[in-house]
Amino acid sequence: MHITLTGNLGSGKSTLSRILEAEYGYEIFSTGKVIRQIAEEQGVSVLEMNKLMEKDHKYDHMIDDTTARISREQKDRKILFDSRLAWNFVEESFKVFLSVSLTVAASRVLGDTSRGEVESYKSVEECMASLKDRAATEDRRYKDIYGIEYFNYSNYNLVLDSSDCAPDVLAQILVREATAAEEKLAKGETIGTKIILDKNRPEEDFAKEKAEGTVSLQTICGVEFLVIEL
C-alpha cells in the first residue's frame, strides 16, 4: 500500500517524510509536488497556479483528483503522500495521522524561524491559541467541503505521537506498523485503528478514544508508549 501522512500543525510531518525518503526509499508526493504536476499539465507556472487556486476552489478538487490518479497509476511504486487530505482520496493507503500535544507544537512553531513573519508569535500561549483556532477552522472547512471529520481518529490506521519521540524511531514504528497491516490484509484480515501515544501525554487528550478502545502500555522499538486499539 501507499502511505498517506497527515496530522497536527507542528507535528513534524516534513521531518518524518524526509527520513522515510532517505532511509526507507519512499518517494514523497507532497501537496506542493502535486500542484507542480497540475501546473505543468495546465501549461502555467506554479505562481500562476497558486493565484488560480486563490480565486477558484475547483483547483482544490483538481489536487484531490490528481492525487487519486497518481495512486491508481503508480500502485507498484513506494510512495508516501504528505498531504492534509490524501488519506481521503488515495486508494488502498495506510492512513497515518501524526499527533503532537498542543504545548509541544507551539514550542516548535515558535522556534521555527523559517515560517517568517506570517507565523510570528510573542509567546507560547499566543501560538497555542493560534494553532487551536487554525485546527478548528480546518476541521469546519473540511466538513463543509468534503463532509469529513478530520479529527475523527477512527479514519486512520495509525495515530502516532511525535511529542517526545525521536523522528527516526517514529519512522521505524510507522514502517513496522504499515508492514504488519499489509500482512494482515494479505491474509484477508481487517485492520483497525492503533493509537500510539507518549505515555506522558496530557490525560485529557484522546479521552474519548481511551474510553472506547482497549488501552495498554507497550514497549515498541525500545520505547514505552500508551497504546489504544479501536
VENJO-V514631 format. One line per field, one symbol per residue. ss: DSSP state (H for helix, E for strand, - for the rest). burial: # if it has 16 or more other C-alpha atoms within 10 Angstrom, else .. A space follows every 50 residues. Layout:
BEGIN
ss->???
burial->???
END
This chain:
BEGIN
ss->-EEEEEE-----HHHHHHHHHHHH--EEEEHHHHHHHHHHHH---HHHHH HHHHH--HHHHHHHHHHHHHHHH-----EEEE---HHHH---EEEEEEE- -HHHHHHHHHH-HHH-HHH----HHHHHHHHHHHHHHHHHHHHHHH---- --HHH--EEEE-----HHHHHHHHHHHHHHHHHHHH-------EEEEE-- ------HHHHHH-EEEEEEE--EEEEEEE-
burial->#############..######....######..###.##......#..#. ........#...##.###..#.......#############.######## ##.#######..........#..#..##..#...#...##.......### ..###########...#.######..##..##........#.#######. #.......##..............######
END
